[in-house]
């Protein structure tokens, strides 16, 4: 890094954000490429201020100056929307800058306090998170944006901002204060774009988007449980049709696995009971058992078992299982037979066989019905 | 995530070899005519979270350095993931070592280039974690590049540390093994071991069992190059890399200023190594045919006849059942009774309790467990935010986890590969038993060498140790593996101290087995039946077979080398490698060998029924 400072006079830390902003504003101009190179140098210097090197420690005062300067110049937002236009190394530097800035607490602040820049974005500039998600629109920005996002998502408020982003919501009550946890989503918000990024993008983009998607849906339990309950139909319609039925092996396999995890998470009990109540969900799942790829069958099994183990099976589910009872019994007997080492799987398979064999021959009205989720007012 | 069309942009040619996750092919990019290497990873054969495989891609794709193999693209084709990378025609340093050890001048050049590569990686917050000759590739013009980022780590904070136990035992730094937290310096240690590997043809302790090496490295003093056939500078360089205290170990940047490195020549000088290897290959018989890429069609036997029936109104399917309904009605009522329903109910409730029978925890279990482990620390992170930055980037559990994702896999793979290695060493040292100098780790047998002692050692080298390795490789249960390796260690201690007693022990055991008619009938297989199908394998070498494809050219040349290396007087010993040969004085071990071979062949058949 030293070579940067040998040749040119070093810009004061105080001026770095302003300089970066100015360079970004000229990216579109006639000398855009040259400006991009200059911007890259500015970012490299910012990175150096923030993280130091293996030999030199970063100075907290300098970092503080830089972070507050970046907030003033709205640089986080500008970087988020221009990520894909930066040169290769500068994109990685921008990613590092984001990570450090959003984690930074002044040395005097309590270690439990929210980092200042993170708090600023959450309360005043939620668009930064939304634009980071939009980084998945381009291959170039996907990885750096995704890496930053997954760190940001450790904050429940940040996750809520992304989940509840909804451009069609009336008024300008954006951001954290505008979130109503029980408001139904239109499906136009940035969260819903993830379904397309996962399935339509190139492998790298899709894989990264899925990792973030998964983080969104598994980290903050009660937030997600509420969200899925409220948007049950919209969510599972997209989930089943775009992800579980995807043509892509990776999308399919990973989303079945994640589905199993979501359903079996205790926090999502209401979501699970509603999910396994539907006959059409069981159909999708039974078709997974017959997929020609073993790992798809296997992941499908772990969703299927939930339907069978449910002591309050709906009439629709019972009917499907009963019509296929003999087929299921002989099918399960030889299902994934080569998994001889997998004792838990074998136990569960035996359990399912027993359950199916012991089902009453006529569907029985379940004694308990799931909460009506999402579909109530449809 | 799919881009089937992308595959047609490449004309896939012959196989180059098989790596950690799959087979690597040479290919031509149609649009540019460039030669590339494409790694095919069969995702269907991997239980691991696909995410772990993506890790490799994400590390590679964020590297842009002349010292790191260049990543070009990746895409899915069915359930295979194709990773396109630059083609490096010189092969790996491990390949090049087959034609003989390198000299110091060559090693200096390679080390300089590797240090430049490591300097880049470390500055980027990446740790390679598996530096060894096998992962260093050369281009045709002699350029040196780091490859195989299968277990590499990306840190978000350049000062944070890792605890995950990954790498290949012989090359692992003490702090990695001790899991006390390590950083970039771990790569420097491995570089030092790699330097020794290049001058000696194998890493230090190559003859020791890999599990034992894991105890040895933290305990023993750091390996050194000794003797005056090495230059002072080289010895000093190696000793600087191999400083056990990682805080005192120099960084890549500092080592670039070392005399040994500064005096290194140009990379073009490495062409000599490539040419030497080509000559060496030429001297050997050409591998009969290059393995060509063949499209594997997925002909899964489909049992179509009984598709699910979702159509409730299909009368025909319901009708016949009606007849039986009446008869079954009684049992239905029973089945509906308290016992079973509540049983099911119970089980269902337990679904979300942690210890329920249906709990979603094992085989995908492994991964789910992982995610629970992963989340627990995150709760703590909220409470102690100072720690959270360190853990923040880590998708892996902080706990020592021998099994995490692909690295677990690679550790196993590595152990197997290693067992291949150590078998080689054993075979070598075995061939030259009298006055062997290679085998430093065994105390040399003193003046009172009895025949029993030689035989005892032989039993260990040929029978006991390979069997342990084989069993170990076949055992998946962690606890069982540990118990097994403890036993293996104990046995090897016996072998070191008292080979004579070892021989007596085996002998007594064999006699007792034979004395018991029931046991002897079970332990003595019918001759011939157990060894059909794989005639080229001998029981002693079984671990080797598990690692490399049968027709792997390296393996073949390796085997040839072994046989050609056997000097004339040891002719009988050479023959004894082949099945069915009676070894004088060893008749009694033959049955044991047969049993072991039979078991191994059985295991093999289970794994690859088609072979």
Interface residues (C-beta under 8 A of the other chain):
Chain A: X1 X51 X52 X53 X54 X88 X89 X92 X96 X99 X103 X105 X111 X112 X143 X147 X151 X154 X198 X199 X201 X202 X203 X204 X206 X207 X208 X210 X211 X218 X219 X246 X247 X248 X249 X250 X251 X253 X254 X257 X260 X261 X264 X265 X266 X269 X279 X283 X286 X287 X290 X292 X293 X294 X295 X298 X299 X302 X305 X306 X309 X310 X311 X319 X320 X323 X324 X327 X331 X339 X341 X342 X343 X344 X345 X347 X348 X351 X355 X358 X359 X360 X361 X362 X364
Chain B: X1 X2 X3 X43 X44 X47 X50 X51 X54 X57 X58 X61 X62 X64 X74 X75 X76 X78 X79 X81 X122 X123 X124 X125 X156 X157 X158 X159 X184 X251 X298 X300 X302 X306 X307 X308 X309 X310 X312 X314 X317 X318 X321 X325 X328 X329 X332 X335 X336 X340 X341 X344 X345 X347 X348 X351 X352 X357 X358 X360 X361 X362 X363 X364 X365 X367 X368 X371 X375 X378 X381 X384 X385 X386 X388 X389 X392 X393 X476
